[in-house]
């Protein structure tokens, strides 16, 4: 994984840690991306690995993560993917959204809500929503 977060109680300690990161990266002949970093107050929250992190709140999908999902769902529709393929994509995305984070992620309605929202945004009507079978898990 190449993403990481550094937290420090003061800006001075944070800058010292960043300086050390740059030194280690230089020894490894690596560099940090110039625009993909942010220094700010933790209380304002931040996006990381597709989630919006805010102290004291459950994780939510970041605006960028939702935008990417909507973009791919729209692309599948435009390419003529059938409703089962679009449903599987939404199902996988929802699974990723909560993977390993039981109780930490705000799901706000689950898979059906996510798919129905995208269908409305695209103006798609007549999309069959599969029924969930608890015995088979499908």
C-alpha positions in Angstrom: 0.0 0.0 0.0 1.3 3.4 -0.8 -1.2 5.6 1.1 -0.5 6.7 4.7 -1.6 9.3 7.2 0.6 11.1 9.7 -1.1 12.6 12.8 0.5 14.8 15.4 -0.7 16.9 18.3 1.1 20.1 17.0 1.9 21.5 13.6 5.6 21.7 14.7 5.7 17.9 15.4 3.8 17.2 12.1 6.4 19.2 10.1 9.2 17.3 11.8 7.6 14.0 10.9 7.0 15.1 7.3 10.7 16.1 7.1 11.7 12.6 8.3 9.3 11.0 5.7 11.0 12.9 2.9 14.4 11.8 4.2 13.3 8.1 4.2 11.7 8.4 0.8 14.8 10.0 -0.7 16.9 7.1 0.6 14.5 4.7 -1.1 14.6 6.9 -4.2 10.9 7.6 -4.0 9.0 10.8 -3.8 5.6 12.1 -2.6 3.0 13.3 -5.0 2.9 17.2 -4.9 -0.9 17.6 -5.0 -2.1 14.5 -3.2 -1.3 15.7 0.3 -3.0 17.9 2.8 -2.1 19.4 6.1 -5.1 20.4 8.2 -7.0 20.0 11.5 -8.2 16.6 12.2 -11.5 18.1 13.5 -12.3 19.2 9.9 -12.1 15.5 8.7 -10.3 14.2 5.7 -10.8 11.7 2.8 -8.7 8.5 2.9 -8.9 5.3 0.9 -12.4 6.2 -0.4 -13.9 7.1 3.0 -14.6 10.4 4.7 -13.0 10.4 8.2 -14.4 12.7 10.8 -13.6 12.3 14.5 -16.5 10.9 16.5 -18.6 9.9 13.4 -19.0 6.7 11.5 -17.1 6.4 8.3 -18.9 7.4 5.1 -18.0 7.0 1.5 -16.2 10.0 0.3 -17.7 12.3 -2.3 -15.0 11.2 -4.7 -15.7 7.5 -4.0 -19.4 8.1 -4.7 -18.6 10.0 -7.9 -16.4 7.2 -9.2 -19.1 4.6 -8.4 -21.7 6.7 -10.3 -19.4 7.2 -13.2 -18.7 3.5 -13.7 -22.4 2.6 -13.2 -23.3 5.2 -15.9 -20.6 3.8 -18.2 -21.9 0.3 -17.8 -25.3 1.5 -18.7 -24.1 3.4 -21.8 -22.1 0.4 -22.9 -25.2 -1.7 -22.9 -24.5 -3.9 -19.8 -27.5 -5.8 -18.8 -29.2 -5.2 -15.4 -27.6 -8.2 -13.8 -24.1 -6.9 -14.6 -24.9 -3.4 -13.2 -26.5 -5.0 -10.1 -23.3 -7.1 -9.6 -21.1 -4.0 -9.9 -23.3 -2.2 -7.3 -23.2 -5.3 -5.1 -19.4 -5.5 -5.2 -19.1 -1.8 -4.5 -21.4 -2.0 -1.5 -19.4 -5.0 -0.2 -16.1 -3.0 -0.5 -17.7 -0.1 1.3 -18.3 -2.2 4.4 -15.5 -4.8 4.1 -13.8 -5.4 7.4 -15.4 -2.3 9.0 -18.4 -3.9 10.8 -20.1 -1.2 12.9 -17.8 1.6 11.7 -19.4 2.4 8.4 -22.7 4.3 7.9 -24.5 2.4 5.2 -27.6 4.5 4.9 -30.0 2.0 3.2 -27.7 -0.5 1.6 -27.5 -1.9 -1.9 -31.1 -1.4 -3.0 -30.9 2.3 -2.1 -27.6 2.8 -3.8 -28.8 1.2 -7.1 -32.2 2.9 -7.0 -30.4 6.3 -6.6 -28.2 5.7 -9.5 -31.1 4.5 -11.7 -33.0 7.7 -10.9 -30.0 9.9 -11.7 -29.7 8.2 -15.1 -33.4 8.3 -15.8 -33.6 4.5 -16.1 -37.0 2.9 -15.7 -38.0 -0.7 -15.6 -34.8 -2.0 -14.0 -35.6 -5.3 -12.2 -34.3 -5.2 -8.6 -33.4 -8.8 -7.6 -34.9 -10.1 -4.4 -32.5 -11.3 -1.7 -32.7 -14.9 -0.7 -31.5 -15.3 2.9 -31.0 -19.1 2.5 -28.7 -18.9 -0.5 -27.2 -15.5 0.2 -28.0 -14.3 -3.3 
